[in-house]
Amino acid sequence: MTREMKVLLATSSAGWSGGQHQVYLLAKGLRERGNAVSVVTSNDSELGKRLAAESIDVHSFRMNKEADVLTMIKMTSFLKRNGFDIINVHRPTAHTIAMVANILSSRSRFIVTRRVPYGIPSRISAKIKYEWFVDRVIAISNDVRQSLVKTGVREGHIEVIPDAIDTGYYDPARIVPAPELGGGGPVIGTVGNANKQKGHSYFLSAIPAILKRYPGALFVDVGVNDNDRELVERADSLGVRDKIIFAGFQKDVRPYLKAMDVFVFPSVVEGLGTSLLEAMAMQKPVVVSRTGGMVDIISHDKNGIFVRPGSPEDIAEAVCGLLDDVPHALELGRQARNSVEEGFSVEVVTQKTEELFQSVL
């Protein structure tokens, strides 16, 4: 039998991102399971506003840099006053500030969530930030776990718990397709910010080969806009600019996902792939780079199609194969949704996280 915990979640970004959304879902999920939840975030953050609207206890601090001594002092006083059972940090700046404050205060159990598969600069910094003053580390995928192990963090110190998807929110039965994508031909799309690691250029490079077999196809790239000149110019040079909509950032991607016949996730570096999970929750057949955290999600030809990272040829072949075999594509979409419900729902992920918190008390 579990007991109620007093939990502090800490993050340090003012903007809204996938990581911020995960803190939002976890805070709500832990509270629904009967825990007392507080959240520390940056001043005037979007996360703080959204959590406050949900009546969750929010405290804002200046967290612009890791070596902010004044904020460390204020955080230390805050921790002493509140006496949390668990502190769970979610970004590097919040990690450093909260860790120092915790050392100087009452020493709550301290858990770090890491979402990126990048190496840590040195083994000593890995030991300090992920072992010496840390009770456990949550890695969102086996790829992230391995990146920590390679820099010296003990494997037994790390628990793999993925990011969560609100399957009720991403319910295809409730969503109407984006009207600008209703031209009649198949729609192939991707979602992700304009970083090179997201592989947008490979998606664009696959378009000419797809158009040879499906000349009526329309393509959409959510996250890239007309100001991202390198990608726009790439589309121009390929002669496909009139066949793709650069939709830019969208607060609600569901109508775009709903309109897609095939979702492509061409990322070459990815801790897990939240956009991929969202597309799967929307019951889309997915074409995915076999790399990073995606190998934890996809079973080839069962709930998605793997392609070689950085291969436009593979992307085009996989997309056309799905368009050629609509019943198989629809079945892959159904299995994709099932996979998210079984392994990545807010309820499943929150329970795993709560169990880990309980285990260190």
Summary of the structure (lengths in Angstrom):
residues: 361
radius of gyration: 21.4
end to end distance: 13.5
largest distance: 66.1
contacts: 1277
relative contact order: 0.12
helix: 48%
strand: 18%
